[in-house]
Amino acid sequence: MLRKRVVQIFVLLMILLAFSSVSFAQGSEVAAFAQGSEAIAKVKVNEQPEKVKGNKAADKVKGNEAEGSLTVSNEIIPMTEVRIINIEVDFGYLPDLEELEWTLGGKQFDEWKTWDFDARDYTGDPFILFETEPYLDGTVVKAQIKNELLFDTSSPTSRTIRPRIVDLTGYFDLIVKDIETGIELKRIMRVAPYDSFYLYDEFGDVIDEIKGNVINGRYIEHEVSGKTNEGRDINFVIVAKDKKSVDNYLKKTLPLMLENPEALQEKLKDGTIGDYKVPIWYNNIHPDETIGIDAQIKLMEWFSTQETIEYWTYDDDDRSGIEGDREKTKVSINVDEALDDVILLFNLTQNPDGRYHMVRQNTNGFDLNRDNAFQTQIETQIVTSEIAKWTPLIFLDLHGFYDSMVIDPCTPPHDQNYEYDLLNKNMNPLGYTMGNAAIANSTYTQYRIAQDHWGSGWEDSAPSYTAQYAMHHGALGFTVEMPQINENCNTSTVHLALAAAKYAIDGKDDLFMDQLEIFRRGVQGIDDTEVDEYFVAPDLETVVGRERGNNDNFFPEYYVIPVEKELQRNALEAYNMVEWLLRNGIKVDTLVKSTDVDGITYPAGSYIVPMHQAKRGLANTVLSDGINWSDWPVMYAEIAMVFHDLRGFDRYEVRVEEAFDDNTREVKKMVIPKGNIIIGNDKEVKNADEYVIKNSNNDAIRVVNELLAKGKTVKWILESGDGYSMGDYLVSKTDINNLSNNYVLDLAAVNLTSVKTITLAQPKVSVNGYESTFVLKELGFNLVSRNQADVIVDNSGTELQSGKHYIGVGGGSFTQLKDSSLIPGFDYDRSDDKGRARGEGLLHGIINQNSLITAGYSEEDYLYTTSGSWITSVPEGAQVLASVSDGDDFYKAGWWPGYEGAQGQIFAFTTKIDGASITLFANDLTNRAHPRYSYRFLAQCNICGTT
Ligand SMILES: [Zn+2]
């Protein structure tokens, strides 16, 4: 174990080295705390010590106004390690020890208490005590203080305690006061979870300091990619040799990579490519997995301010992931030389609001690491568009906390839209390279490569996760799970990330060649069968390859997304889809003249997604029909993308080569035309006094809510006739012309003097569940407290109360509802729970055509669930709203072992109890705010509540 000990000393030295070089951040700098303390204020804890307020170094310098000095051996009191700090106090005269008062943040040391898990407050044993009581050495007063573990652990990773680590994080005045003379000496100390920890509000100052210390003319640029839901900056930092390197990559190399990768491959082969650099992207998305951010800051600092970086690794062929008694080797990186090869990108966190509040989710309650494909949240929209823009070669998403370090590549099943052979060829060895550095420079002794050491259960079947999303941009994309919250883990993570950079520096040409090959296959429309061996059956051995059906090529030639009414049922979602594609770096064209293909005439103005393009895999992932992977034993989360069905627009797959050549123009930016888009017969629309708003998309709901909120008259049409249908809305032309927002509406003008209608009032809705809250807000509903509500929308099954209209959303609410016995005659069944995802299915359904709740849906239409349940019995007299189709092909896409049980079963019903309507949906109408096509079920049910 001698070797281990030597290494530990080395690690310690490394930490100390790193420490001294960032001492500005900890020692001479006081971060802005005005905002920081707001977050603290929300936390209810007893008599907190007083943090130092104010900005930057000024306060710090002000510390010692009196003659004399107060020095400490370390300025940081860490919550996760026991530390003894030597204090020396020199008043310039001989003080009486008995007359000295010692305080930190205005409290005596023994008033600082550890967390009491029962009381849920800082009322436990003392946190800080004298290790050596003050004594005199000449005229100098010496003492030692020692801190205990604030949360009784060296790694406060538990979800309940994690948010608490910001409570006491901050700067505090250490004051030694001579009561006799009134003289006090002061210095500022920091209390933090670990030495390298930073609060969100400190990021700007830390980056500024690093920028101030940059050497050799290196380029460090701090950008703000955008603002979060609560208005915080998404911080993005570029470290490179110089600005020219960055411009060259973005303006010269990258366009060629995507447009003509083969030309670059030729230049690489014949040695004429010249100077080029590849970007490596470091990311965090779960900010309470704190080391994922702090490790980036350390790495950013090293690459900006160090001449060389040295570290240990295991440079052997061992694939056990276990340290054992393997031989360490030392690696040295000359940073200036390294920056001839790489550009480093630091996206400190995709969720700044989460770091501020120290939670995983964003402030709408969403886990952003399930939102990278759906992109319903602003933070994800901003970051994915940056990833698309940069097209990094390596992408690390840094997470915690698993007992053992876990590193991608993933287990099967893999998304078949990846060029998996090219990705895995480099990802697998890079995984080991990172793991080796992580254990060689920390006290950890083991890591797991998911693909090799786990076999299954850690799949990359959908780009919901940031790293898996980045793989669609040709990146070697890794989700990395680290084990702990403390300095040791942070150090380990820094070295893991450093090893990825070294891997790119050493293998740049080969890695770049493979990334270009991914794009070449795309641009040239090649479906290479080399990839097939990675797509296996659940036995993990039988190769099934890409599922091509009757086609030679897995990928179609084009997708067409028309907007004209004849071919498009939902122009709003068609526009939204084009916007999504462009944001994600996917080339979209528009037809300049109408074109016949396979007997369909696509009108001018239709959008065309040409599939001969570098990033066709991502386009196909979201626009293809999805896959039934229910025979796999476990899945990590949802896998059904199928945007056209789940968001409810028409898209056409075209397999005719060069079908639209010369008839298209590239769309650079999609702008939904100004003014409300009115689809329908122009002349009739112009001359009418009243309009029918067709119940065909979610903007119809938004307009109804806007008008009702303004006190305007909206009538709901109760019957179908020529040019209108039950569930459409009737409004005045003046009101439509005065709408405040831009909507995509399907309007019709017809003579409706004798039609049956009811006049609507805006429902007051109380919601339980973050997804439904987000969706109903987005649709413009008036959300109120439960007491004020007409209607209760509930994803949990716990909010049902007598006399109020009630909507239970998703099978997840069924257990509680059944147990409550408040709905006599209701019963349900579900498939067995397996893993994290309970059972996801895009299903063919049969929709009741005689209900206002289901108006606007076709008799045969889609249902979507993620809770794996169905209804087996409804109350007497209940009206069934939707059932699963009885046909054998009722299941279209997803992962739901046991889905067979749902065939032909009831999925939604409505009934009346005590005069209130009770409606239950087995469909998860608002799941992750993705299935927008289902929203009108919920919206109309809300509106029904007031009729
Ligand atoms: Zn995570």
Boltz pocket constraint, residues with backbone or C-beta under 6 A from the ligand:
constraints:
  - pocket:
      binder: B
      contacts: [[A, 286], [A, 289], [A, 398], [A, 399], [A, 400], [A, 401]]
      max_distance: 6.0
